Every structure is written in C-alpha cells, then in structure tokens.
Amino acid sequence: MTYDNNNVFAKILRGELPSFKIYEDEKTYAMMDIMPQSKGHLLVLTKEPAPTFFDLSEDGAKACIATAKKIAPVLMKVTGADGLVVSQFNYECAGQTVFHVHYHLVPHYIGQKVSDHARQQGNMEEIKALAEQLAKALAD
C-alpha cells in the first residue's frame, strides 16, 4: 500500500490541520480522538509515513508502544477509568479509517457502553478541556 501524504494525520503532523495534542516527541504524536468511543479516547500516531503496521519500522512500533505506555497510567488517573483497551487497526476490513499507523487508547468504565469506532463527533469543548488536563499531567 502506498502512503498518502494528504491523509488527515499527515496534515495534522505538518501543522496543516488542528488537533488536541497531549504529547509529542521526535517519533510520536499523541492527540485526542474527536470521534471518541469513550471519555478520554486518544490516539498515538507514528511520525513515520507508514500506512499500516506492516509498513512500520520496528523502531517506529517501539516508539508508539513506549508513548502509549507513558500515557496510559496518566490517562487512567485523569479520567478515573476502570480499564483500558489499546488497539491498532490495519486495512479497511479490520476497521482502519485513516491509513497512517496509529494506536487507540480507549478508556472503559464499569456500567458504561463504549460507542462504535469513528461514528460520531464528540463535544469539542469537553475534548479540549480533557486534552489540556492530560497534557498538564504528562508535563508534571
């Protein structure tokens, strides 16, 4: 599969589109998902131009997992989540909607149903406020 330099995540990484960034290093970029499945749903993107996990370098995969591992405990604490799903989709039939490797961190809460993937835009003010809380907690 050829990488599309005009996909939405590539544009976010280049600063051409806005996002609710919570963390960034030289190899990864973490931001809130604007179509959240639950409160606190966020994405960890590789900065490497890889459309699927199969195209991603081993270093790129390690960097994404390291960033997810750094963010996960902070996400759990800030949101008060009871559990967390970390997932990564490859190809349309598996649920991939943007062909740029990214990992989903989806908090789960006892007694609350998780929304379907990529179906409905969330409340932007709530997402922004949570992004600010997470970014601050990660910086502390």
BELZI-V274365 format. One record per helix or strand of 2 or more residues. SS is the DSSP state (2 for helix, 1 for strand). FROM is the first residue (numbers start at 1). LEN is the number of residues. Records with the same first field share a line. If there is no record, write none. Layout:
SS->FROM-LEN  FROM-LEN
This chain:
2->8-6  53-3  58-22  92-3  124-16
1->21-4  28-5  42-5  83-5  102-7
